[in-house]
């Protein structure tokens, strides 16, 4: 199924954290927190300003992002658990992707 978010929303796949501690202990699923890191897999066209002009999105497909612990709405598409969230719920872009795009 193809899915395109509307307006200033993005579709995010969570990136799972490490399953072991630095000391080598395995963390059981029940003790893990949901990761607040993800990869953007679809981006809406952007919101509109008061004049009706499109406000471009600051993120793109493939960006690795950080988001708030309770951000977004969990959905399931083709058996995969994903999140839909507004661009404003995104705290930042990882791996310097934004700096590369701006240069």
HELIX and SHEET records of a PDB file:
HELIX    1   1 UNK A   29  UNK A   31  5                                   3    
HELIX    2   2 UNK A   87  UNK A   89  5                                   3    
HELIX    3   3 UNK A   97  UNK A  102  1                                   6    
SHEET    1   A 6 UNK A  73  UNK A  77  0                                        
SHEET    2   A 6 UNK A  80  UNK A  86 -1                                        
SHEET    3   A 6 UNK A   9  UNK A  14 -1                                        
SHEET    4   A 6 UNK A  37  UNK A  43 -1                                        
SHEET    5   A 6 UNK A  64  UNK A  67 -1                                        
SHEET    6   A 6 UNK A  90  UNK A  93 -1                                        
END                                                                             
